[in-house]
């Protein structure tokens, strides 16, 4: 059983500075959550875009574009593999020194890893060392992302009125489309306004430097929340206690597994409308990346609106019902929509806008589908582990798998990957429902 932690000296000093702000209200928490998640997703999408239009030429110039992109996607997956290890490392730091030290270290590592990629020499300059340095920086990003879990999303959900749980659950998810809009806009500007020589020499590096600056802003926005007396009070009453990984899995392993697989359709869809389409259009059409990056940004606007709508819909019909309905819709979408990417501008727009609307409706509630099942003692660590595993299983290898399948068997085969995610989501939701019924029956008999 986890024990109560006393705040560190730095946290006590920071909390005194925050006392003048009074209690942290849900509106302030929402802003802090959105800023934090936007910074994380901006880092994520800057790397994702570069993995399609930069790294195959810079780091894997010794091979053909398709193979280079596949290698790039393999390194892309390293962050998702490293993320659970980051959670274990930074949870231990959290227990010993507190959240302010944990967040500062994690965001510093994330910023340094991301910024260092902007200085990466190419294969032509240093050979295979370029590949190893990129892989090391990507692992650093993954470990850091495991430490950026601050519990603000859980705290926001805990303070949400019962009738508006769906609305508050969608707020953290808005960081994804916001981060994509900024990252796509930056890359579209540089690739569209620079010569190819200038872009591949220095233009692509600027978004990585911007990511470091955004991380600094996000750090202060989040620290202002986590060091407040109200947040620390909740932390010390064990509502947001960082428990040991082993203890959490022993006590809540069933909920972690179901929580990881229940949103699989959402996370598979996530990369099917963000990373994979860019790679397909860039490799197999005559279209330049700038126009499609603008299409992605437009799609992300529709995705943001759909995320907001998901909160209202979930409060009416329930989050599980919405996730199940979206999984069925994604299964239908997977049967025909990927082929629209070969349909020129009109087909791409239909695919991206339709895909982002489906993504927004499902992704908007994916984080809260099973999290409420965690007991207070393990909610903080259990939610972090669930998020890590959901990203790993649902999204980590999605671009790689989709590109391998589509390059060998055509776009229709990429839909098969998406279909598998939808089926797993439906199965996980059904199992979760059955376990809940069984638990209620056992409590009634007891």
ABEGO torsion letter per residue (X at the ends): XBBBBBBBAAAAAAAAAAAAAEBBBAAAAAAAAAAAAAAAAAAAAAAAAAAAAAAAAAAAAABBAAAAAAAAAAAAAAAAAAAAAAAAAAAAAAAAAEAAAAAAAAAAAAAAAAAAAAABBBAAAAEAAAAAAAAAAAAAAAAAAAAABAGAAAAAAAABBAAAAAAAAAAAAAAAAAAAAAAAAAAAAAAAABBAAAAAAAAAAAAAAAAAAAAAAAAAAAAAAAABAAAAAAAAAGAABBBBAAAAAAAAAAAAAAAAAAAAAAAAAAAAAAAAAAAAAAAABABBAAAAAAAAAAAAAAAAAAAAAAAAAAAAAEAAAAAAAAAAAAAAAAAAAAAAAAAEAAAAAAAAAAAAAAAAAAAAAAAAAAAAABBAAAAAAAAAAAAAAAAAAAAAAAAAAAAAAAAAAEAAAAAAAAAAAAAAAAAAAAAAAAAAAAAAAAAAAX
